[in-house]
Amino acid sequence: MAGADQGPDRRIGAIVLAGGRSSRFGRDKLVEPIDGRPMLIRTVAAVAAVAADIVVVTGVDADPAVTAGLPPAIRIVDDDVAYGGPLLGLLAGLAALRPGSVAVVAGGDMPWLRSDVLASLVAALDPGHDASALELAGRGEQLPVALRRDAAFEVVRRLTDLGERRLGALLEALDGALIAEETWRILDPAGDTLRDVDTPGDLAAPG
């Protein structure tokens, strides 16, 4: 990976999935301020530490306020099927990334992502693996993940053509690496990288 003075590696892209309904939150959670910054802005800042090309996937009827504060370099892509599920959103994001790249994928409602953990996901993509995920309680978590863009794009396109909409189906189909919980928790002891926001109660500090 590029050194800190060179910025993120240009071979690494990121997809931030931001097309959900926020139905359990009661209002659009992605504009909810956390420590003075909207949730989506915090998420994008975390992935920007490791990825040079960032795509935010929104719904076709998304409120413009959700993406209003994003830096100009961030690309915004519409998911053609409103609320069609995260796998369709991922397909739109992968289509927008450069062939041959690596994609870090996260939810827009994950404002406590640790960039060093994201970097470890990228590093886990050795030649034998097309995906990497974090282990929690013996299972691989669906987000965040790192994917080889080309392999993932073909699999996601096939799955969605068959009517599949689950992110988990992608990880089941790809040859993936799991980063052991005891390994990634060295970087993130509290597990903040896996925290997402579904309800207002999820904004409270853990513990």
Backbone as JSON Lines, residues from 0, in Angstrom:
{"i":0,"aa":"M","n":[0.84,-1.2,0.0],"ca":[0.0,0.0,0.0],"c":[0.87,1.24,0.0]}
{"i":1,"aa":"A","n":[0.34,2.32,-0.48],"ca":[1.1,3.55,-0.55],"c":[1.38,4.07,0.83]}
{"i":2,"aa":"G","n":[2.48,4.77,0.97],"ca":[2.81,5.38,2.24],"c":[1.9,6.54,2.55]}
{"i":3,"aa":"A","n":[1.96,7.0,3.81],"ca":[1.06,8.06,4.24],"c":[1.29,9.34,3.45]}
{"i":4,"aa":"D","n":[2.53,9.55,2.99],"ca":[2.82,10.78,2.26],"c":[2.28,10.73,0.83]}
{"i":5,"aa":"Q","n":[1.94,9.53,0.34],"ca":[1.48,9.38,-1.03],"c":[-0.04,9.26,-1.13]}
{"i":6,"aa":"G","n":[-0.71,9.13,-0.01],"ca":[-2.15,8.95,-0.03],"c":[-2.52,7.51,-0.28]}
{"i":7,"aa":"P","n":[-3.81,7.23,-0.35],"ca":[-4.28,5.86,-0.55],"c":[-3.82,5.28,-1.88]}
{"i":8,"aa":"D","n":[-3.71,3.97,-1.91],"ca":[-3.31,3.24,-3.11],"c":[-4.39,3.41,-4.18]}
{"i":9,"aa":"R","n":[-4.0,3.8,-5.38],"ca":[-4.97,4.06,-6.44],"c":[-5.6,2.77,-6.97]}
{"i":10,"aa":"R","n":[-5.04,1.63,-6.61],"ca":[-5.63,0.36,-7.03],"c":[-6.79,-0.05,-6.13]}
{"i":11,"aa":"I","n":[-7.0,0.69,-5.06],"ca":[-8.03,0.33,-4.1],"c":[-9.2,1.31,-4.22]}
{"i":12,"aa":"G","n":[-10.38,0.76,-4.41],"ca":[-11.59,1.56,-4.42],"c":[-12.43,1.24,-3.21]}
{"i":13,"aa":"A","n":[-13.5,1.98,-3.03],"ca":[-14.42,1.72,-1.92],"c":[-15.84,1.94,-2.39]}
{"i":14,"aa":"I","n":[-16.73,1.13,-1.84],"ca":[-18.17,1.26,-2.1],"c":[-18.86,1.45,-0.77]}
{"i":15,"aa":"V","n":[-19.59,2.54,-0.64],"ca":[-20.36,2.8,0.57],"c":[-21.83,2.67,0.2]}
{"i":16,"aa":"L","n":[-22.5,1.71,0.79],"ca":[-23.9,1.44,0.48],"c":[-24.78,2.35,1.32]}
{"i":17,"aa":"A","n":[-25.52,3.23,0.64],"ca":[-26.29,4.26,1.34],"c":[-27.7,4.37,0.79]}
{"i":18,"aa":"G","n":[-28.3,3.23,0.44],"ca":[-29.6,3.27,-0.2],"c":[-30.74,2.71,0.61]}
{"i":19,"aa":"G","n":[-30.53,2.5,1.92],"ca":[-31.58,1.9,2.74],"c":[-32.69,2.87,3.1]}
{"i":20,"aa":"R","n":[-33.76,2.32,3.69],"ca":[-34.94,3.12,4.02],"c":[-34.82,3.89,5.34]}
{"i":21,"aa":"S","n":[-33.96,3.45,6.26],"ca":[-33.89,4.02,7.62],"c":[-35.22,3.87,8.35]}
{"i":22,"aa":"S","n":[-35.97,2.82,8.05],"ca":[-37.31,2.69,8.61],"c":[-37.3,2.51,10.12]}
{"i":23,"aa":"R","n":[-36.33,1.78,10.63],"ca":[-36.29,1.56,12.07],"c":[-35.77,2.78,12.83]}
{"i":24,"aa":"F","n":[-35.05,3.66,12.11],"ca":[-34.52,4.86,12.75],"c":[-35.58,5.95,12.89]}
{"i":25,"aa":"G","n":[-36.53,5.99,11.96],"ca":[-37.61,6.96,12.02],"c":[-37.37,8.22,11.22]}
{"i":26,"aa":"R","n":[-36.15,8.41,10.75],"ca":[-35.78,9.54,9.88],"c":[-34.51,9.12,9.17]}
{"i":27,"aa":"D","n":[-34.05,9.93,8.24],"ca":[-32.86,9.51,7.48],"c":[-31.64,9.54,8.38]}
{"i":28,"aa":"K","n":[-31.18,8.36,8.74],"ca":[-30.09,8.26,9.71],"c":[-28.75,8.74,9.16]}
{"i":29,"aa":"L","n":[-28.57,8.73,7.85],"ca":[-27.26,9.05,7.29],"c":[-26.88,10.52,7.44]}
{"i":30,"aa":"V","n":[-27.87,11.38,7.73],"ca":[-27.55,12.78,8.0],"c":[-27.49,13.07,9.49]}
{"i":31,"aa":"E","n":[-27.68,12.05,10.31],"ca":[-27.65,12.23,11.76],"c":[-26.24,12.64,12.2]}
{"i":32,"aa":"P","n":[-26.11,13.74,12.96],"ca":[-24.76,14.16,13.38],"c":[-24.19,13.27,14.47]}
{"i":33,"aa":"I","n":[-22.94,12.92,14.32],"ca":[-22.19,12.16,15.32],"c":[-20.88,12.9,15.54]}
{"i":34,"aa":"D","n":[-20.7,13.41,16.75],"ca":[-19.51,14.22,17.05],"c":[-19.35,15.35,16.04]}
{"i":35,"aa":"G","n":[-20.46,15.95,15.65],"ca":[-20.42,17.13,14.81],"c":[-20.4,16.89,13.32]}
{"i":36,"aa":"R","n":[-20.38,15.63,12.89],"ca":[-20.36,15.33,11.45],"c":[-21.46,14.35,11.12]}
{"i":37,"aa":"P","n":[-22.13,14.51,9.96],"ca":[-23.16,13.55,9.57],"c":[-22.59,12.14,9.47]}
{"i":38,"aa":"M","n":[-23.44,11.18,9.76],"ca":[-23.02,9.78,9.79],"c":[-22.32,9.35,8.5]}
{"i":39,"aa":"L","n":[-22.92,9.67,7.35],"ca":[-22.33,9.24,6.09],"c":[-20.96,9.87,5.86]}
{"i":40,"aa":"I","n":[-20.81,11.13,6.25],"ca":[-19.51,11.81,6.09],"c":[-18.43,11.09,6.9]}
{"i":41,"aa":"R","n":[-18.76,10.67,8.11],"ca":[-17.8,9.94,8.95],"c":[-17.4,8.61,8.29]}
{"i":42,"aa":"T","n":[-18.39,7.91,7.77],"ca":[-18.11,6.63,7.12],"c":[-17.19,6.82,5.92]}
{"i":43,"aa":"V","n":[-17.5,7.79,5.09],"ca":[-16.69,8.05,3.9],"c":[-15.27,8.45,4.28]}
{"i":44,"aa":"A","n":[-15.11,9.23,5.34],"ca":[-13.78,9.63,5.78],"c":[-12.94,8.42,6.18]}
{"i":45,"aa":"A","n":[-13.57,7.44,6.79],"ca":[-12.83,6.24,7.21],"c":[-12.34,5.45,6.0]}
{"i":46,"aa":"V","n":[-13.19,5.25,5.0],"ca":[-12.76,4.47,3.84],"c":[-11.78,5.27,2.98]}
{"i":47,"aa":"A","n":[-11.87,6.59,3.04],"ca":[-10.95,7.43,2.25],"c":[-9.51,7.29,2.71]}
{"i":48,"aa":"A","n":[-9.3,6.81,3.92],"ca":[-7.93,6.62,4.41],"c":[-7.24,5.46,3.72]}
{"i":49,"aa":"V","n":[-8.01,4.55,3.1],"ca":[-7.4,3.38,2.45],"c":[-7.72,3.31,0.96]}
{"i":50,"aa":"A","n":[-8.73,4.04,0.5],"ca":[-9.17,3.91,-0.89],"c":[-9.07,5.24,-1.63]}
{"i":51,"aa":"A","n":[-8.58,5.18,-2.87],"ca":[-8.41,6.4,-3.65],"c":[-9.65,6.75,-4.47]}
{"i":52,"aa":"D","n":[-10.47,5.75,-4.76],"ca":[-11.65,5.94,-5.61],"c":[-12.87,5.5,-4.81]}
{"i":53,"aa":"I","n":[-13.74,6.43,-4.43],"ca":[-14.85,6.11,-3.54],"c":[-16.17,6.35,-4.25]}
{"i":54,"aa":"V","n":[-17.03,5.33,-4.2],"ca":[-18.36,5.39,-4.79],"c":[-19.38,5.25,-3.68]}
{"i":55,"aa":"V","n":[-20.32,6.18,-3.61],"ca":[-21.44,6.09,-2.68],"c":[-22.67,5.72,-3.47]}
{"i":56,"aa":"V","n":[-23.3,4.61,-3.11],"ca":[-24.47,4.12,-3.83],"c":[-25.73,4.53,-3.07]}
{"i":57,"aa":"T","n":[-26.57,5.32,-3.71],"ca":[-27.8,5.8,-3.09],"c":[-29.01,5.29,-3.86]}
{"i":58,"aa":"G","n":[-30.18,5.42,-3.28],"ca":[-31.4,5.06,-3.98],"c":[-31.77,6.13,-4.99]}
{"i":59,"aa":"V","n":[-32.57,5.75,-5.97],"ca":[-32.93,6.69,-7.02],"c":[-33.75,7.86,-6.49]}
{"i":60,"aa":"D","n":[-34.41,7.67,-5.35],"ca":[-35.21,8.75,-4.78],"c":[-34.59,9.31,-3.5]}
{"i":61,"aa":"A","n":[-33.27,9.2,-3.39],"ca":[-32.58,9.65,-2.18],"c":[-32.71,11.16,-1.99]}
{"i":62,"aa":"D","n":[-32.8,11.58,-0.74],"ca":[-32.82,13.0,-0.4],"c":[-31.45,13.59,-0.72]}
{"i":63,"aa":"P","n":[-31.37,14.65,-1.53],"ca":[-30.07,15.25,-1.85],"c":[-29.27,15.68,-0.62]}
{"i":64,"aa":"A","n":[-29.94,15.91,0.5],"ca":[-29.24,16.31,1.71],"c":[-28.29,15.23,2.21]}
{"i":65,"aa":"V","n":[-28.57,13.98,1.85],"ca":[-27.73,12.88,2.33],"c":[-26.31,13.01,1.81]}
{"i":66,"aa":"T","n":[-26.14,13.4,0.57],"ca":[-24.81,13.47,-0.04],"c":[-24.3,14.89,-0.21]}
{"i":67,"aa":"A","n":[-25.02,15.86,0.32],"ca":[-24.68,17.27,0.07],"c":[-23.3,17.64,0.59]}
{"i":68,"aa":"G","n":[-22.85,17.05,1.68],"ca":[-21.58,17.46,2.27],"c":[-20.39,16.64,1.84]}
{"i":69,"aa":"L","n":[-20.56,15.74,0.9],"ca":[-19.45,14.89,0.48],"c":[-18.43,15.69,-0.35]}
{"i":70,"aa":"P","n":[-17.15,15.35,-0.25],"ca":[-16.14,16.02,-1.07],"c":[-16.43,15.82,-2.56]}
{"i":71,"aa":"P","n":[-16.03,16.76,-3.39],"ca":[-16.33,16.67,-4.83],"c":[-15.78,15.42,-5.5]}
{"i":72,"aa":"A","n":[-14.7,14.86,-4.97],"ca":[-14.08,13.69,-5.6],"c":[-14.89,12.42,-5.41]}
{"i":73,"aa":"I","n":[-15.81,12.42,-4.47],"ca":[-16.61,11.23,-4.21],"c":[-17.65,11.09,-5.32]}
{"i":74,"aa":"R","n":[-17.73,9.91,-5.91],"ca":[-18.72,9.67,-6.96],"c":[-20.0,9.1,-6.34]}
{"i":75,"aa":"I","n":[-21.11,9.6,-6.8],"ca":[-22.41,9.15,-6.31],"c":[-23.1,8.39,-7.43]}
{"i":76,"aa":"V","n":[-23.49,7.17,-7.14],"ca":[-24.11,6.28,-8.13],"c":[-25.5,5.91,-7.63]}
{"i":77,"aa":"D","n":[-26.48,5.99,-8.51],"ca":[-27.83,5.58,-8.16],"c":[-28.0,4.08,-8.33]}
{"i":78,"aa":"D","n":[-28.61,3.46,-7.33],"ca":[-29.07,2.08,-7.47],"c":[-30.37,2.13,-8.27]}
{"i":79,"aa":"D","n":[-30.38,1.5,-9.43],"ca":[-31.53,1.62,-10.34],"c":[-32.83,1.08,-9.77]}
{"i":80,"aa":"V","n":[-32.73,0.13,-8.84],"ca":[-33.93,-0.47,-8.24],"c":[-34.06,0.05,-6.82]}
{"i":81,"aa":"A","n":[-35.03,0.9,-6.58],"ca":[-35.2,1.48,-5.26],"c":[-35.47,0.4,-4.21]}
{"i":82,"aa":"Y","n":[-34.66,0.41,-3.15],"ca":[-34.82,-0.52,-2.03],"c":[-34.85,-1.98,-2.49]}
{"i":83,"aa":"G","n":[-34.04,-2.27,-3.49],"ca":[-33.99,-3.63,-4.02],"c":[-33.09,-4.56,-3.25]}
{"i":84,"aa":"G","n":[-32.43,-4.06,-2.21],"ca":[-31.55,-4.89,-1.41],"c":[-30.09,-4.55,-1.63]}
{"i":85,"aa":"P","n":[-29.24,-4.89,-0.66],"ca":[-27.83,-4.49,-0.72],"c":[-27.05,-5.12,-1.85]}
{"i":86,"aa":"L","n":[-27.45,-6.3,-2.3],"ca":[-26.67,-6.93,-3.37],"c":[-26.81,-6.15,-4.68]}
{"i":87,"aa":"L","n":[-27.99,-5.6,-4.95],"ca":[-28.16,-4.76,-6.13],"c":[-27.38,-3.45,-5.99]}
{"i":88,"aa":"G","n":[-27.34,-2.9,-4.8],"ca":[-26.53,-1.71,-4.57],"c":[-25.06,-1.99,-4.78]}
{"i":89,"aa":"L","n":[-24.62,-3.16,-4.32],"ca":[-23.22,-3.54,-4.52],"c":[-22.91,-3.71,-6.01]}
{"i":90,"aa":"L","n":[-23.85,-4.27,-6.76],"ca":[-23.64,-4.43,-8.2],"c":[-23.41,-3.08,-8.86]}
{"i":91,"aa":"A","n":[-24.21,-2.09,-8.49],"ca":[-24.04,-0.75,-9.06],"c":[-22.69,-0.16,-8.69]}
{"i":92,"aa":"G","n":[-22.26,-0.38,-7.46],"ca":[-20.97,0.13,-7.03],"c":[-19.81,-0.54,-7.73]}
{"i":93,"aa":"L","n":[-19.86,-1.85,-7.85],"ca":[-18.79,-2.58,-8.52],"c":[-18.69,-2.18,-9.99]}
{"i":94,"aa":"A","n":[-19.83,-1.95,-10.63],"ca":[-19.82,-1.54,-12.04],"c":[-19.11,-0.2,-12.22]}
{"i":95,"aa":"A","n":[-19.14,0.63,-11.19],"ca":[-18.54,1.96,-11.29],"c":[-17.04,1.98,-11.01]}
{"i":96,"aa":"L","n":[-16.52,0.91,-10.42],"ca":[-15.1,0.87,-10.08],"c":[-14.26,0.37,-11.24]}
{"i":97,"aa":"R","n":[-13.0,0.72,-11.2],"ca":[-12.05,0.36,-12.25],"c":[-11.82,-1.15,-12.29]}
{"i":98,"aa":"P","n":[-11.9,-1.78,-13.46],"ca":[-11.56,-3.2,-13.55],"c":[-10.14,-3.46,-13.03]}
{"i":99,"aa":"G","n":[-10.0,-4.58,-12.34],"ca":[-8.69,-4.93,-11.78],"c":[-8.42,-4.37,-10.4]}
{"i":100,"aa":"S","n":[-9.35,-3.6,-9.89],"ca":[-9.13,-2.98,-8.58],"c":[-9.61,-3.88,-7.45]}
{"i":101,"aa":"V","n":[-9.28,-3.46,-6.24],"ca":[-9.8,-4.07,-5.02],"c":[-10.84,-3.13,-4.45]}
{"i":102,"aa":"A","n":[-11.94,-3.68,-3.96],"ca":[-13.02,-2.86,-3.42],"c":[-13.21,-3.12,-1.94]}
{"i":103,"aa":"V","n":[-13.15,-2.06,-1.14],"ca":[-13.55,-2.12,0.26],"c":[-15.03,-1.73,0.3]}
{"i":104,"aa":"V","n":[-15.85,-2.54,0.94],"ca":[-17.3,-2.3,0.95],"c":[-17.76,-2.11,2.39]}
{"i":105,"aa":"A","n":[-18.53,-1.05,2.61],"ca":[-19.06,-0.77,3.95],"c":[-20.46,-0.18,3.82]}
{"i":106,"aa":"G","n":[-21.19,-0.23,4.9],"ca":[-22.49,0.42,4.95],"c":[-22.35,1.87,5.34]}
{"i":107,"aa":"G","n":[-23.2,2.72,4.79],"ca":[-23.16,4.13,5.14],"c":[-23.49,4.39,6.59]}
{"i":108,"aa":"D","n":[-24.09,3.39,7.25],"ca":[-24.48,3.54,8.65],"c":[-23.46,2.91,9.6]}
{"i":109,"aa":"M","n":[-22.19,2.92,9.19],"ca":[-21.1,2.36,10.02],"c":[-20.1,3.47,10.33]}
{"i":110,"aa":"P","n":[-20.48,4.45,11.15],"ca":[-19.66,5.65,11.34],"c":[-18.44,5.47,12.21]}
{"i":111,"aa":"W","n":[-18.27,4.28,12.81],"ca":[-17.12,4.07,13.68],"c":[-16.1,3.11,13.06]}
{"i":112,"aa":"L","n":[-16.12,2.98,11.75],"ca":[-15.13,2.15,11.06],"c":[-13.71,2.56,11.42]}
{"i":113,"aa":"R","n":[-12.85,1.56,11.59],"ca":[-11.44,1.82,11.83],"c":[-10.67,1.59,10.53]}
{"i":114,"aa":"S","n":[-9.98,2.61,10.07],"ca":[-9.29,2.5,8.78],"c":[-8.18,1.45,8.82]}
{"i":115,"aa":"D","n":[-7.56,1.24,9.99],"ca":[-6.5,0.22,10.06],"c":[-7.09,-1.18,9.92]}
{"i":116,"aa":"V","n":[-8.31,-1.38,10.39],"ca":[-8.97,-2.67,10.19],"c":[-9.33,-2.85,8.71]}
{"i":117,"aa":"L","n":[-9.8,-1.78,8.08],"ca":[-10.09,-1.86,6.64],"c":[-8.83,-2.21,5.85]}
{"i":118,"aa":"A","n":[-7.71,-1.62,6.24],"ca":[-6.45,-1.93,5.56],"c":[-6.08,-3.4,5.74]}
{"i":119,"aa":"S","n":[-6.38,-3.96,6.9],"ca":[-6.08,-5.38,7.12],"c":[-6.94,-6.27,6.25]}
{"i":120,"aa":"L","n":[-8.18,-5.86,5.97],"ca":[-9.02,-6.61,5.05],"c":[-8.41,-6.65,3.66]}
{"i":121,"aa":"V","n":[-7.91,-5.52,3.21],"ca":[-7.25,-5.47,1.9],"c":[-6.02,-6.36,1.88]}
{"i":122,"aa":"A","n":[-5.23,-6.3,2.95],"ca":[-4.0,-7.1,3.01],"c":[-4.28,-8.6,3.01]}
{"i":123,"aa":"A","n":[-5.47,-8.99,3.47],"ca":[-5.81,-10.42,3.54],"c":[-6.16,-11.01,2.18]}
{"i":124,"aa":"L","n":[-6.28,-10.17,1.16],"ca":[-6.61,-10.66,-0.18],"c":[-5.35,-11.17,-0.87]}
{"i":125,"aa":"D","n":[-4.87,-12.32,-0.43],"ca":[-3.71,-12.92,-1.07],"c":[-4.16,-13.55,-2.4]}
{"i":126,"aa":"P","n":[-3.24,-14.08,-3.19],"ca":[-3.63,-14.6,-4.51],"c":[-4.69,-15.69,-4.48]}
{"i":127,"aa":"G","n":[-4.9,-16.34,-3.34],"ca":[-5.86,-17.41,-3.29],"c":[-7.25,-17.01,-2.89]}
{"i":128,"aa":"H","n":[-7.47,-15.72,-2.63],"ca":[-8.76,-15.29,-2.12],"c":[-9.31,-14.1,-2.9]}
{"i":129,"aa":"D","n":[-10.62,-14.13,-3.15],"ca":[-11.29,-13.03,-3.83],"c":[-12.1,-12.16,-2.88]}
{"i":130,"aa":"A","n":[-12.14,-12.54,-1.6],"ca":[-12.87,-11.76,-0.61],"c":[-12.21,-11.94,0.74]}
{"i":131,"aa":"S","n":[-12.41,-10.98,1.63],"ca":[-11.96,-11.13,3.01],"c":[-12.97,-10.47,3.92]}
{"i":132,"aa":"A","n":[-13.16,-11.06,5.09],"ca":[-14.15,-10.57,6.04],"c":[-13.6,-10.72,7.45]}
{"i":133,"aa":"L","n":[-14.29,-10.09,8.39],"ca":[-13.9,-10.17,9.8],"c":[-14.69,-11.27,10.49]}
{"i":134,"aa":"E","n":[-13.99,-12.09,11.25],"ca":[-14.66,-13.14,12.01],"c":[-15.23,-12.55,13.3]}
{"i":135,"aa":"L","n":[-16.43,-12.95,13.63],"ca":[-17.04,-12.6,14.91],"c":[-17.81,-13.82,15.4]}
{"i":136,"aa":"A","n":[-17.43,-14.3,16.56],"ca":[-18.09,-15.47,17.16],"c":[-18.12,-16.65,16.2]}
{"i":137,"aa":"G","n":[-17.03,-16.83,15.46],"ca":[-16.9,-17.99,14.61],"c":[-17.49,-17.85,13.21]}
{"i":138,"aa":"R","n":[-18.06,-16.71,12.89],"ca":[-18.67,-16.5,11.57],"c":[-18.11,-15.24,10.92]}
{"i":139,"aa":"G","n":[-18.13,-15.22,9.59],"ca":[-17.7,-14.04,8.86],"c":[-18.79,-13.0,8.8]}
{"i":140,"aa":"E","n":[-18.46,-11.75,9.11],"ca":[-19.42,-10.65,9.04],"c":[-19.56,-10.17,7.6]}
{"i":141,"aa":"Q","n":[-20.77,-9.71,7.25],"ca":[-21.04,-9.31,5.86],"c":[-20.43,-7.97,5.51]}
{"i":142,"aa":"L","n":[-20.3,-7.07,6.45],"ca":[-19.71,-5.75,6.24],"c":[-18.93,-5.36,7.49]}
{"i":143,"aa":"P","n":[-17.8,-4.68,7.28],"ca":[-17.16,-4.37,6.0],"c":[-16.44,-5.61,5.44]}
{"i":144,"aa":"V","n":[-16.21,-5.58,4.14],"ca":[-15.46,-6.64,3.48],"c":[-14.54,-6.01,2.44]}
{"i":145,"aa":"A","n":[-13.59,-6.79,1.98],"ca":[-12.77,-6.41,0.83],"c":[-12.99,-7.45,-0.26]}
{"i":146,"aa":"L","n":[-13.06,-6.99,-1.5],"ca":[-13.37,-7.86,-2.64],"c":[-12.44,-7.57,-3.81]}
{"i":147,"aa":"R","n":[-12.09,-8.6,-4.53],"ca":[-11.47,-8.37,-5.83],"c":[-12.6,-7.99,-6.78]}
{"i":148,"aa":"R","n":[-12.52,-6.81,-7.32],"ca":[-13.64,-6.24,-8.05],"c":[-14.13,-7.13,-9.18]}
{"i":149,"aa":"D","n":[-13.24,-7.65,-9.99],"ca":[-13.67,-8.37,-11.19],"c":[-14.38,-9.68,-10.83]}
{"i":150,"aa":"A","n":[-13.8,-10.45,-9.92],"ca":[-14.42,-11.7,-9.52],"c":[-15.77,-11.45,-8.85]}
{"i":151,"aa":"A","n":[-15.82,-10.45,-7.98],"ca":[-17.06,-10.14,-7.27],"c":[-18.14,-9.65,-8.24]}
{"i":152,"aa":"F","n":[-17.76,-8.84,-9.21],"ca":[-18.73,-8.29,-10.15],"c":[-19.43,-9.41,-10.92]}
{"i":153,"aa":"E","n":[-18.67,-10.38,-11.38],"ca":[-19.27,-11.48,-12.14],"c":[-20.2,-12.31,-11.27]}
{"i":154,"aa":"V","n":[-19.8,-12.56,-10.03],"ca":[-20.63,-13.37,-9.14],"c":[-21.89,-12.62,-8.75]}
{"i":155,"aa":"V","n":[-21.76,-11.33,-8.42],"ca":[-22.94,-10.55,-8.04],"c":[-23.91,-10.43,-9.2]}
{"i":156,"aa":"R","n":[-23.4,-10.24,-10.39],"ca":[-24.29,-10.14,-11.55],"c":[-25.06,-11.46,-11.75]}
{"i":157,"aa":"R","n":[-24.37,-12.58,-11.58],"ca":[-25.04,-13.87,-11.73],"c":[-26.08,-14.07,-10.63]}
{"i":158,"aa":"L","n":[-25.73,-13.74,-9.39],"ca":[-26.65,-13.94,-8.28],"c":[-27.9,-13.06,-8.42]}
{"i":159,"aa":"T","n":[-27.7,-11.81,-8.79],"ca":[-28.86,-10.92,-8.91],"c":[-29.74,-11.32,-10.09]}
{"i":160,"aa":"D","n":[-29.15,-11.84,-11.16],"ca":[-29.96,-12.34,-12.27],"c":[-30.86,-13.5,-11.83]}
{"i":161,"aa":"L","n":[-30.4,-14.23,-10.81],"ca":[-31.17,-15.36,-10.29],"c":[-32.16,-14.92,-9.2]}
{"i":162,"aa":"G","n":[-32.18,-13.61,-8.91],"ca":[-33.12,-13.1,-7.93],"c":[-32.58,-13.01,-6.53]}
{"i":163,"aa":"E","n":[-31.3,-13.31,-6.33],"ca":[-30.7,-13.23,-4.99],"c":[-30.48,-11.78,-4.6]}
{"i":164,"aa":"R","n":[-30.7,-11.47,-3.32],"ca":[-30.54,-10.09,-2.85],"c":[-29.69,-10.01,-1.57]}
{"i":165,"aa":"R","n":[-29.26,-11.14,-1.04],"ca":[-28.52,-11.15,0.22],"c":[-27.03,-10.94,-0.01]}
{"i":166,"aa":"L","n":[-26.43,-10.06,0.8],"ca":[-24.98,-9.91,0.74],"c":[-24.29,-11.21,1.13]}
{"i":167,"aa":"G","n":[-24.86,-11.93,2.07],"ca":[-24.24,-13.16,2.51],"c":[-24.07,-14.17,1.39]}
{"i":168,"aa":"A","n":[-24.93,-14.13,0.39],"ca":[-24.82,-15.06,-0.73],"c":[-23.53,-14.85,-1.51]}
{"i":169,"aa":"L","n":[-23.06,-13.62,-1.57],"ca":[-21.81,-13.33,-2.27],"c":[-20.64,-13.98,-1.54]}
{"i":170,"aa":"L","n":[-20.59,-13.8,-0.23],"ca":[-19.48,-14.37,0.52],"c":[-19.51,-15.89,0.5]}
{"i":171,"aa":"E","n":[-20.7,-16.46,0.4],"ca":[-20.81,-17.91,0.28],"c":[-20.27,-18.39,-1.07]}
{"i":172,"aa":"A","n":[-20.38,-17.56,-2.09],"ca":[-20.01,-17.97,-3.45],"c":[-18.53,-17.73,-3.76]}
{"i":173,"aa":"L","n":[-17.91,-16.78,-3.06],"ca":[-16.52,-16.44,-3.34],"c":[-15.58,-17.22,-2.42]}
{"i":174,"aa":"D","n":[-14.35,-17.42,-2.9],"ca":[-13.3,-18.01,-2.07],"c":[-12.76,-16.89,-1.17]}
{"i":175,"aa":"G","n":[-13.11,-16.94,0.1],"ca":[-12.79,-15.83,0.98],"c":[-11.86,-16.19,2.11]}
{"i":176,"aa":"A","n":[-11.22,-15.17,2.66],"ca":[-10.36,-15.31,3.83],"c":[-11.06,-14.66,5.02]}
{"i":177,"aa":"L","n":[-10.95,-15.28,6.19],"ca":[-11.49,-14.71,7.41],"c":[-10.34,-14.22,8.28]}
{"i":178,"aa":"I","n":[-10.44,-12.98,8.74],"ca":[-9.46,-12.47,9.7],"c":[-9.96,-12.83,11.09]}
{"i":179,"aa":"A","n":[-9.18,-13.61,11.8],"ca":[-9.6,-14.1,13.11],"c":[-9.92,-12.95,14.05]}
{"i":180,"aa":"E","n":[-10.93,-13.17,14.88],"ca":[-11.36,-12.12,15.8],"c":[-10.23,-11.65,16.69]}
{"i":181,"aa":"E","n":[-9.42,-12.59,17.18],"ca":[-8.32,-12.19,18.08],"c":[-7.26,-11.36,17.35]}
{"i":182,"aa":"T","n":[-7.25,-11.47,16.02],"ca":[-6.28,-10.68,15.24],"c":[-6.78,-9.26,15.01]}
{"i":183,"aa":"W","n":[-8.01,-9.1,14.5],"ca":[-8.47,-7.74,14.21],"c":[-8.78,-6.95,15.47]}
{"i":184,"aa":"R","n":[-9.1,-7.64,16.57],"ca":[-9.38,-6.91,17.81],"c":[-8.13,-6.3,18.44]}
{"i":185,"aa":"I","n":[-6.97,-6.71,17.99],"ca":[-5.74,-6.02,18.41],"c":[-5.79,-4.57,17.95]}
{"i":186,"aa":"L","n":[-6.33,-4.34,16.75],"ca":[-6.47,-2.99,16.21],"c":[-7.71,-2.27,16.74]}
{"i":187,"aa":"D","n":[-8.75,-3.03,17.02],"ca":[-10.06,-2.46,17.38],"c":[-10.66,-3.26,18.54]}
{"i":188,"aa":"P","n":[-10.13,-3.09,19.74],"ca":[-10.56,-3.93,20.87],"c":[-12.06,-3.86,21.15]}
{"i":189,"aa":"A","n":[-12.68,-2.7,20.94],"ca":[-14.1,-2.54,21.24],"c":[-15.01,-3.04,20.13]}
{"i":190,"aa":"G","n":[-14.43,-3.39,19.0],"ca":[-15.25,-3.85,17.88],"c":[-16.05,-2.76,17.2]}
{"i":191,"aa":"D","n":[-15.55,-1.52,17.25],"ca":[-16.3,-0.4,16.68],"c":[-16.52,-0.54,15.18]}
{"i":192,"aa":"T","n":[-15.59,-1.2,14.49],"ca":[-15.69,-1.33,13.03],"c":[-16.97,-2.07,12.62]}
{"i":193,"aa":"L","n":[-17.46,-2.94,13.48],"ca":[-18.65,-3.72,13.15],"c":[-19.95,-3.07,13.63]}
{"i":194,"aa":"R","n":[-19.84,-1.93,14.3],"ca":[-21.05,-1.28,14.79],"c":[-21.77,-0.54,13.66]}
{"i":195,"aa":"D","n":[-23.06,-0.81,13.52],"ca":[-23.87,-0.03,12.6],"c":[-25.02,0.59,13.37]}
{"i":196,"aa":"V","n":[-25.78,1.42,12.69],"ca":[-26.87,2.16,13.34],"c":[-28.17,1.78,12.68]}
{"i":197,"aa":"D","n":[-29.05,1.13,13.44],"ca":[-30.38,0.8,12.95],"c":[-31.46,1.65,13.61]}
{"i":198,"aa":"T","n":[-31.28,1.94,14.91],"ca":[-32.24,2.7,15.68],"c":[-31.52,3.83,16.4]}
{"i":199,"aa":"P","n":[-32.23,4.85,16.87],"ca":[-31.57,5.93,17.62],"c":[-30.79,5.42,18.83]}
{"i":200,"aa":"G","n":[-31.24,4.32,19.41],"ca":[-30.52,3.77,20.55],"c":[-29.14,3.3,20.22]}
{"i":201,"aa":"D","n":[-28.87,2.99,18.93],"ca":[-27.53,2.53,18.54],"c":[-26.51,3.65,18.54]}
{"i":202,"aa":"L","n":[-26.95,4.89,18.68],"ca":[-26.02,6.02,18.72],"c":[-25.33,6.14,20.07]}
{"i":203,"aa":"A","n":[-25.86,5.48,21.1],"ca":[-25.28,5.56,22.42],"c":[-23.93,4.87,22.45]}
{"i":204,"aa":"A","n":[-23.05,5.36,23.32],"ca":[-21.73,4.74,23.46],"c":[-21.91,3.31,23.99]}
{"i":205,"aa":"P","n":[-21.09,2.36,23.49],"ca":[-21.21,0.99,23.96],"c":[-20.84,0.86,25.43]}
{"i":206,"aa":"G","n":[-21.31,-0.23,26.03],"ca":[-20.95,-0.5,27.42],"c":[-22.04,-0.15,28.36]}
